[in-house]
Amino acid sequence: MPRKKPTMSRRDFVKTAASAGVAAPLMALGSALPANDANASEHPTQKTVPKRPFGKTGEMVPILSLGGVLKESDLLVFRQAFKLGVTYWDTADSYGWGKNEKAIGKYFAKFPDDRRQIFLVTKAATSDPEKLTEALNRSLLRMNTSYIDLYFIHYVGNVEKELTNDVKAWVDKAKAEGKIRFFGFSAHKNMEESMMAAAKLGWIDGIMMSYNYRLMVKDEMKRAVEACVTAGIGLTAMKTQAAFTANFYASIGSETDDALEMTDNFMRKGYTTEQAKLKVVWENPNIASICSAMPNMTILQANVAAALKETTLSQGDRQRLRRFAELTAPGYCAGCANICEPTVGCPVPISDILRYSMYHHGYGDRDTASRLFNQLPEAVKKNIMHADFRQAEKKCPQQIQIAKLLKEAVRDLA
């Protein structure tokens, strides 16, 4: 007998699953969490997030990192993260126009003794040594600290062009001055190529890259991770939820059955789909930490609960995630810009624009998406409307309707 079609639309399913992801997980996993009280940090039986070695640095970091944009009014989230062992804090000079760094600075002003237990990471989107110095000094001042544990160049897409000998000289000087302990970069596109190139340099301490249940099964990514491990580079996964690039809900149709079945299966085992996506990444011991946006206490506790729960995913669970990835591939940009962008014939950063669209549609953060989109040169915006994307779409491994989505980005974000 054929399966009965669900009455729930894909949009309703995603909303329902998202709600479950932040509200339900504490049912089965709540027992793993300590009491949320003022003396929790002194409780002798309190469990904290496990740690893993971070490359060759000698540092042990928690497998869950506090990311996203928090404000000065969110001190309770920082405090609870600290108590739960989420002591890897990730930010950037651009997050919230500097408000995130200022919030961290306010926390350290109130709890100065906590600073030595925090593995602090920040970033600057430049490879110009003079601008790096300005950005680093500004970040140190904002965060009320004399040093950064791991300093990243943000959005590296071409290691050869961006991580030059001048940058290495700058890194050596900043380390000698005690302003940074370790150095690396973040990568949202061409991740595998950047990781392979970095592994050959010999002076990269850490990399944060897009890495999730969709990307981790690719042979190219497996080779890149192995190369970094051999080189002693610490790896932090980001974008682990693999959010959709656009409003993709209506195009799946009957495949909603598979998504609902997957969610029901995970919930019966005591965790949500969102938590399962974290757990499958943690199953790779070469990933030191997952950087996750945790803007409130509920999401923080849900993610910590997933980190503390020792149950591993079954082979069936992994297959469900892989099937979902295959069914929804046209709604997700895998960041392989080196495949699509050269075919266009004029400058259009396809992968970047689709990422901005993901911030809008996947994260609900139109402000960040619009800010990044409108930093593009006007010539690039005009190219979007007139360029021929047929070859790019033909070569896209995800089969994304590139032309349609880019034009929608112009409409939504300009």
Secondary structure as a PSIPRED ss2 file (coil, helix, strand):
# PSIPRED VFORMAT (PSIPRED V4.0)

   1 M C   1.000  0.000  0.000
   2 P C   1.000  0.000  0.000
   3 R C   1.000  0.000  0.000
   4 K C   1.000  0.000  0.000
   5 K C   1.000  0.000  0.000
   6 P C   1.000  0.000  0.000
   7 T C   1.000  0.000  0.000
   8 M C   1.000  0.000  0.000
   9 S C   1.000  0.000  0.000
  10 R H   0.000  1.000  0.000
  11 R H   0.000  1.000  0.000
  12 D H   0.000  1.000  0.000
  13 F H   0.000  1.000  0.000
  14 V H   0.000  1.000  0.000
  15 K H   0.000  1.000  0.000
  16 T H   0.000  1.000  0.000
  17 A H   0.000  1.000  0.000
  18 A H   0.000  1.000  0.000
  19 S H   0.000  1.000  0.000
  20 A H   0.000  1.000  0.000
  21 G H   0.000  1.000  0.000
  22 V H   0.000  1.000  0.000
  23 A H   0.000  1.000  0.000
  24 A C   1.000  0.000  0.000
  25 P C   1.000  0.000  0.000
  26 L H   0.000  1.000  0.000
  27 M H   0.000  1.000  0.000
  28 A H   0.000  1.000  0.000
  29 L H   0.000  1.000  0.000
  30 G H   0.000  1.000  0.000
  31 S H   0.000  1.000  0.000
  32 A H   0.000  1.000  0.000
  33 L C   1.000  0.000  0.000
  34 P C   1.000  0.000  0.000
  35 A C   1.000  0.000  0.000
  36 N C   1.000  0.000  0.000
  37 D C   1.000  0.000  0.000
  38 A C   1.000  0.000  0.000
  39 N C   1.000  0.000  0.000
  40 A H   0.000  1.000  0.000
  41 S H   0.000  1.000  0.000
  42 E H   0.000  1.000  0.000
  43 H C   1.000  0.000  0.000
  44 P C   1.000  0.000  0.000
  45 T C   1.000  0.000  0.000
  46 Q C   1.000  0.000  0.000
  47 K C   1.000  0.000  0.000
  48 T C   1.000  0.000  0.000
  49 V C   1.000  0.000  0.000
  50 P C   1.000  0.000  0.000
  51 K E   0.000  0.000  1.000
  52 R E   0.000  0.000  1.000
  53 P E   0.000  0.000  1.000
  54 F C   1.000  0.000  0.000
  55 G C   1.000  0.000  0.000
  56 K C   1.000  0.000  0.000
  57 T C   1.000  0.000  0.000
  58 G C   1.000  0.000  0.000
  59 E C   1.000  0.000  0.000
  60 M E   0.000  0.000  1.000
  61 V E   0.000  0.000  1.000
  62 P E   0.000  0.000  1.000
  63 I C   1.000  0.000  0.000
  64 L E   0.000  0.000  1.000
  65 S E   0.000  0.000  1.000
  66 L E   0.000  0.000  1.000
  67 G E   0.000  0.000  1.000
  68 G C   1.000  0.000  0.000
  69 V C   1.000  0.000  0.000
  70 L C   1.000  0.000  0.000
  71 K C   1.000  0.000  0.000
  72 E H   0.000  1.000  0.000
  73 S H   0.000  1.000  0.000
  74 D H   0.000  1.000  0.000
  75 L H   0.000  1.000  0.000
  76 L H   0.000  1.000  0.000
  77 V H   0.000  1.000  0.000
  78 F H   0.000  1.000  0.000
  79 R H   0.000  1.000  0.000
  80 Q H   0.000  1.000  0.000
  81 A H   0.000  1.000  0.000
  82 F H   0.000  1.000  0.000
  83 K H   0.000  1.000  0.000
  84 L C   1.000  0.000  0.000
  85 G C   1.000  0.000  0.000
  86 V C   1.000  0.000  0.000
  87 T C   1.000  0.000  0.000
  88 Y E   0.000  0.000  1.000
  89 W E   0.000  0.000  1.000
  90 D E   0.000  0.000  1.000
  91 T C   1.000  0.000  0.000
  92 A C   1.000  0.000  0.000
  93 D C   1.000  0.000  0.000
  94 S C   1.000  0.000  0.000
  95 Y H   0.000  1.000  0.000
  96 G H   0.000  1.000  0.000
  97 W H   0.000  1.000  0.000
  98 G H   0.000  1.000  0.000
  99 K H   0.000  1.000  0.000
 100 N H   0.000  1.000  0.000
 101 E H   0.000  1.000  0.000
 102 K H   0.000  1.000  0.000
 103 A H   0.000  1.000  0.000
 104 I H   0.000  1.000  0.000
 105 G H   0.000  1.000  0.000
 106 K H   0.000  1.000  0.000
 107 Y H   0.000  1.000  0.000
 108 F H   0.000  1.000  0.000
 109 A H   0.000  1.000  0.000
 110 K H   0.000  1.000  0.000
 111 F C   1.000  0.000  0.000
 112 P H   0.000  1.000  0.000
 113 D H   0.000  1.000  0.000
 114 D H   0.000  1.000  0.000
 115 R H   0.000  1.000  0.000
 116 R H   0.000  1.000  0.000
 117 Q H   0.000  1.000  0.000
 118 I C   1.000  0.000  0.000
 119 F E   0.000  0.000  1.000
 120 L E   0.000  0.000  1.000
 121 V E   0.000  0.000  1.000
 122 T E   0.000  0.000  1.000
 123 K E   0.000  0.000  1.000
 124 A E   0.000  0.000  1.000
 125 A C   1.000  0.000  0.000
 126 T C   1.000  0.000  0.000
 127 S C   1.000  0.000  0.000
 128 D C   1.000  0.000  0.000
 129 P H   0.000  1.000  0.000
 130 E H   0.000  1.000  0.000
 131 K H   0.000  1.000  0.000
 132 L H   0.000  1.000  0.000
 133 T H   0.000  1.000  0.000
 134 E H   0.000  1.000  0.000
 135 A H   0.000  1.000  0.000
 136 L H   0.000  1.000  0.000
 137 N H   0.000  1.000  0.000
 138 R H   0.000  1.000  0.000
 139 S H   0.000  1.000  0.000
 140 L H   0.000  1.000  0.000
 141 L H   0.000  1.000  0.000
 142 R H   0.000  1.000  0.000
 143 M C   1.000  0.000  0.000
 144 N C   1.000  0.000  0.000
 145 T C   1.000  0.000  0.000
 146 S C   1.000  0.000  0.000
 147 Y C   1.000  0.000  0.000
 148 I E   0.000  0.000  1.000
 149 D E   0.000  0.000  1.000
 150 L E   0.000  0.000  1.000
 151 Y E   0.000  0.000  1.000
 152 F E   0.000  0.000  1.000
 153 I E   0.000  0.000  1.000
 154 H C   1.000  0.000  0.000
 155 Y C   1.000  0.000  0.000
 156 V C   1.000  0.000  0.000
 157 G C   1.000  0.000  0.000
 158 N C   1.000  0.000  0.000
 159 V H   0.000  1.000  0.000
 160 E H   0.000  1.000  0.000
 161 K H   0.000  1.000  0.000
 162 E H   0.000  1.000  0.000
 163 L C   1.000  0.000  0.000
 164 T C   1.000  0.000  0.000
 165 N H   0.000  1.000  0.000
 166 D H   0.000  1.000  0.000
 167 V H   0.000  1.000  0.000
 168 K H   0.000  1.000  0.000
 169 A H   0.000  1.000  0.000
 170 W H   0.000  1.000  0.000
 171 V H   0.000  1.000  0.000
 172 D H   0.000  1.000  0.000
 173 K H   0.000  1.000  0.000
 174 A H   0.000  1.000  0.000
 175 K H   0.000  1.000  0.000
 176 A H   0.000  1.000  0.000
 177 E C   1.000  0.000  0.000
 178 G C   1.000  0.000  0.000
 179 K C   1.000  0.000  0.000
 180 I E   0.000  0.000  1.000
 181 R E   0.000  0.000  1.000
 182 F E   0.000  0.000  1.000
 183 F E   0.000  0.000  1.000
 184 G E   0.000  0.000  1.000
 185 F E   0.000  0.000  1.000
 186 S E   0.000  0.000  1.000
 187 A E   0.000  0.000  1.000
 188 H C   1.000  0.000  0.000
 189 K C   1.000  0.000  0.000
 190 N C   1.000  0.000  0.000
 191 M H   0.000  1.000  0.000
 192 E H   0.000  1.000  0.000
 193 E H   0.000  1.000  0.000
 194 S H   0.000  1.000  0.000
 195 M H   0.000  1.000  0.000
 196 M H   0.000  1.000  0.000
 197 A H   0.000  1.000  0.000
 198 A H   0.000  1.000  0.000
 199 A H   0.000  1.000  0.000
 200 K H   0.000  1.000  0.000
 201 L H   0.000  1.000  0.000
 202 G C   1.000  0.000  0.000
 203 W C   1.000  0.000  0.000
 204 I C   1.000  0.000  0.000
 205 D C   1.000  0.000  0.000
 206 G E   0.000  0.000  1.000
 207 I E   0.000  0.000  1.000
 208 M E   0.000  0.000  1.000
 209 M E   0.000  0.000  1.000
 210 S E   0.000  0.000  1.000
 211 Y C   1.000  0.000  0.000
 212 N C   1.000  0.000  0.000
 213 Y C   1.000  0.000  0.000
 214 R C   1.000  0.000  0.000
 215 L C   1.000  0.000  0.000
 216 M C   1.000  0.000  0.000
 217 V C   1.000  0.000  0.000
 218 K C   1.000  0.000  0.000
 219 D H   0.000  1.000  0.000
 220 E H   0.000  1.000  0.000
 221 M H   0.000  1.000  0.000
 222 K H   0.000  1.000  0.000
 223 R H   0.000  1.000  0.000
 224 A H   0.000  1.000  0.000
 225 V H   0.000  1.000  0.000
 226 E H   0.000  1.000  0.000
 227 A H   0.000  1.000  0.000
 228 C H   0.000  1.000  0.000
 229 V H   0.000  1.000  0.000
 230 T H   0.000  1.000  0.000
 231 A H   0.000  1.000  0.000
 232 G C   1.000  0.000  0.000
 233 I C   1.000  0.000  0.000
 234 G E   0.000  0.000  1.000
 235 L E   0.000  0.000  1.000
 236 T E   0.000  0.000  1.000
 237 A E   0.000  0.000  1.000
 238 M E   0.000  0.000  1.000
 239 K C   1.000  0.000  0.000
 240 T C   1.000  0.000  0.000
 241 Q C   1.000  0.000  0.000
 242 A C   1.000  0.000  0.000
 243 A C   1.000  0.000  0.000
 244 F C   1.000  0.000  0.000
 245 T C   1.000  0.000  0.000
 246 A C   1.000  0.000  0.000
 247 N C   1.000  0.000  0.000
 248 F C   1.000  0.000  0.000
 249 Y H   0.000  1.000  0.000
 250 A H   0.000  1.000  0.000
 251 S H   0.000  1.000  0.000
 252 I C   1.000  0.000  0.000
 253 G H   0.000  1.000  0.000
 254 S H   0.000  1.000  0.000
 255 E H   0.000  1.000  0.000
 256 T H   0.000  1.000  0.000
 257 D H   0.000  1.000  0.000
 258 D H   0.000  1.000  0.000
 259 A H   0.000  1.000  0.000
 260 L H   0.000  1.000  0.000
 261 E H   0.000  1.000  0.000
 262 M H   0.000  1.000  0.000
 263 T H   0.000  1.000  0.000
 264 D H   0.000  1.000  0.000
 265 N H   0.000  1.000  0.000
 266 F H   0.000  1.000  0.000
 267 M H   0.000  1.000  0.000
 268 R H   0.000  1.000  0.000
 269 K C   1.000  0.000  0.000
 270 G C   1.000  0.000  0.000
 271 Y C   1.000  0.000  0.000
 272 T C   1.000  0.000  0.000
 273 T H   0.000  1.000  0.000
 274 E H   0.000  1.000  0.000
 275 Q H   0.000  1.000  0.000
 276 A H   0.000  1.000  0.000
 277 K H   0.000  1.000  0.000
 278 L H   0.000  1.000  0.000
 279 K H   0.000  1.000  0.000
 280 V H   0.000  1.000  0.000
 281 V H   0.000  1.000  0.000
 282 W H   0.000  1.000  0.000
 283 E C   1.000  0.000  0.000
 284 N C   1.000  0.000  0.000
 285 P C   1.000  0.000  0.000
 286 N C   1.000  0.000  0.000
 287 I C   1.000  0.000  0.000
 288 A C   1.000  0.000  0.000
 289 S E   0.000  0.000  1.000
 290 I E   0.000  0.000  1.000
 291 C E   0.000  0.000  1.000
 292 S E   0.000  0.000  1.000
 293 A E   0.000  0.000  1.000
 294 M C   1.000  0.000  0.000
 295 P C   1.000  0.000  0.000
 296 N C   1.000  0.000  0.000
 297 M H   0.000  1.000  0.000
 298 T H   0.000  1.000  0.000
 299 I H   0.000  1.000  0.000
 300 L H   0.000  1.000  0.000
 301 Q H   0.000  1.000  0.000
 302 A H   0.000  1.000  0.000
 303 N H   0.000  1.000  0.000
 304 V H   0.000  1.000  0.000
 305 A H   0.000  1.000  0.000
 306 A H   0.000  1.000  0.000
 307 A H   0.000  1.000  0.000
 308 L H   0.000  1.000  0.000
 309 K C   1.000  0.000  0.000
 310 E C   1.000  0.000  0.000
 311 T C   1.000  0.000  0.000
 312 T C   1.000  0.000  0.000
 313 L C   1.000  0.000  0.000
 314 S C   1.000  0.000  0.000
 315 Q H   0.000  1.000  0.000
 316 G H   0.000  1.000  0.000
 317 D H   0.000  1.000  0.000
 318 R H   0.000  1.000  0.000
 319 Q H   0.000  1.000  0.000
 320 R H   0.000  1.000  0.000
 321 L H   0.000  1.000  0.000
 322 R H   0.000  1.000  0.000
 323 R H   0.000  1.000  0.000
 324 F H   0.000  1.000  0.000
 325 A H   0.000  1.000  0.000
 326 E H   0.000  1.000  0.000
 327 L H   0.000  1.000  0.000
 328 T C   1.000  0.000  0.000
 329 A H   0.000  1.000  0.000
 330 P H   0.000  1.000  0.000
 331 G H   0.000  1.000  0.000
 332 Y C   1.000  0.000  0.000
 333 C C   1.000  0.000  0.000
 334 A C   1.000  0.000  0.000
 335 G C   1.000  0.000  0.000
 336 C C   1.000  0.000  0.000
 337 A H   0.000  1.000  0.000
 338 N H   0.000  1.000  0.000
 339 I H   0.000  1.000  0.000
 340 C H   0.000  1.000  0.000
 341 E H   0.000  1.000  0.000
 342 P H   0.000  1.000  0.000
 343 T H   0.000  1.000  0.000
 344 V C   1.000  0.000  0.000
 345 G C   1.000  0.000  0.000
 346 C C   1.000  0.000  0.000
 347 P C   1.000  0.000  0.000
 348 V C   1.000  0.000  0.000
 349 P C   1.000  0.000  0.000
 350 I H   0.000  1.000  0.000
 351 S H   0.000  1.000  0.000
 352 D H   0.000  1.000  0.000
 353 I H   0.000  1.000  0.000
 354 L H   0.000  1.000  0.000
 355 R H   0.000  1.000  0.000
 356 Y H   0.000  1.000  0.000
 357 S H   0.000  1.000  0.000
 358 M H   0.000  1.000  0.000
 359 Y H   0.000  1.000  0.000
 360 H H   0.000  1.000  0.000
 361 H H   0.000  1.000  0.000
 362 G C   1.000  0.000  0.000
 363 Y C   1.000  0.000  0.000
 364 G C   1.000  0.000  0.000
 365 D C   1.000  0.000  0.000
 366 R H   0.000  1.000  0.000
 367 D H   0.000  1.000  0.000
 368 T H   0.000  1.000  0.000
 369 A H   0.000  1.000  0.000
 370 S H   0.000  1.000  0.000
 371 R H   0.000  1.000  0.000
 372 L H   0.000  1.000  0.000
 373 F H   0.000  1.000  0.000
 374 N C   1.000  0.000  0.000
 375 Q C   1.000  0.000  0.000
 376 L C   1.000  0.000  0.000
 377 P C   1.000  0.000  0.000
 378 E H   0.000  1.000  0.000
 379 A H   0.000  1.000  0.000
 380 V H   0.000  1.000  0.000
 381 K H   0.000  1.000  0.000
 382 K H   0.000  1.000  0.000
 383 N H   0.000  1.000  0.000
 384 I H   0.000  1.000  0.000
 385 M H   0.000  1.000  0.000
 386 H H   0.000  1.000  0.000
 387 A C   1.000  0.000  0.000
 388 D C   1.000  0.000  0.000
 389 F C   1.000  0.000  0.000
 390 R H   0.000  1.000  0.000
 391 Q H   0.000  1.000  0.000
 392 A H   0.000  1.000  0.000
 393 E H   0.000  1.000  0.000
 394 K H   0.000  1.000  0.000
 395 K H   0.000  1.000  0.000
 396 C C   1.000  0.000  0.000
 397 P C   1.000  0.000  0.000
 398 Q C   1.000  0.000  0.000
 399 Q C   1.000  0.000  0.000
 400 I C   1.000  0.000  0.000
 401 Q C   1.000  0.000  0.000
 402 I H   0.000  1.000  0.000
 403 A H   0.000  1.000  0.000
 404 K H   0.000  1.000  0.000
 405 L H   0.000  1.000  0.000
 406 L H   0.000  1.000  0.000
 407 K H   0.000  1.000  0.000
 408 E H   0.000  1.000  0.000
 409 A H   0.000  1.000  0.000
 410 V H   0.000  1.000  0.000
 411 R H   0.000  1.000  0.000
 412 D H   0.000  1.000  0.000
 413 L H   0.000  1.000  0.000
 414 A C   1.000  0.000  0.000
